[in-house]
Amino acid sequence: MTSPKKVPLKEGAQKRSYYKYYLREMTPIPEEKQEFLKNPKGKAEDALKIEDRNKLFDPGYLSDEKGYFMLENGTGVVSNNTFFKDCKGSMLQWWFAWHGLDPLRYAIWDPYDHYDLEINDEARQKMLDPNVSIADKCYDVDHLVTESLVMGTEPMKLLIQFKNPKYMGYDTTKIFTDACSFLVCSNVLILLEDGTKIPVVMTHMARDVEGGCELRSRFWMGYQIFDGEAKKMIPDTMVFPEEVVAQLLGHNFAEFTNLAAILPSVYAEEKDNWA
């Protein structure tokens, strides 16, 4: 088997000040998580159901902080908890606004899997507008990304439709409090070549803790949320492919391990560089 190669870059990427983060090797997944990936499937009853998503604001920990889960209704859940040393949630909020402006910014997050990211002109204007808050730059913006879930395999396209947390049914009074220092959420469609669109709901939220912040991620596979209401979008006769659910967990472990390693320095160097 040939070794995976880093994603190809667009012309001019080498001139960017943050190109050096593409050149560095990805920070490996911690040994504890590598060991966990040998048996990552949890019990269905331990998974956070999408209807209970506001429990993410509760203090303490839930029963599904890490792993993947296949539910009785054919859907799946992916969960991850990542410690970001020397980071605050506000830095993650900045990252999700900033990285959409240049495919290289997406590539430095995961240089082996993140091939491309596209936004439209309206989204670009919004992100570049100094009068729009960092949080609002993360809402009601679509990212069309090309990425691999498994390093070295053919990439696929995903439409990530970032939404206002209120639209996604979250208690917005809890955001930017001790309970939650960062939150982005989206309806995602995995776009297959045959025209099939696989629905997923994604949420990343953080809370500041001693020494950094704690990122907690959830993916509800087979769902979309419309005006606060979660709807199962796959037929009752279908079971979401368990292989895809498991692959997403490993991918999430890898990309957020690397982001946690580079974000403090990227933020310090680039926080005012929006162009």
Salt bridges, closest charged atoms under 4 A:
GLU25 OE2 - LYS6 NZ 3.71
GLU32 OE2 - LYS66 NZ 2.28
GLU35 OE1 - LYS38 NZ 3.03
ASP64 OD1 - ARG218 NH2 2.93
GLU65 OE2 - ARG216 NH2 2.66
GLU65 OE2 - ARG218 NH2 3.61
ASP86 OD2 - LYS85 NZ 3.17
ASP102 OD2 - ARG16 NE 3.39
ASP116 OD2 - LYS10 NZ 3.65
GLU147 OE1 - HIS114 NE2 3.88
GLU147 OE1 - HIS251 NE2 2.68
ASP171 OD2 - LYS174 NZ 3.85
GLU214 OE1 - ARG207 NE 2.93
ASP236 OD1 - LYS232 NZ 2.93
GLU242 OE2 - LYS41 NZ 3.21
GLU255 OE1 - HIS114 NE2 2.93
GLU255 OE1 - HIS251 NE2 3.16
GLU269 OE2 - LYS20 NZ 3.33
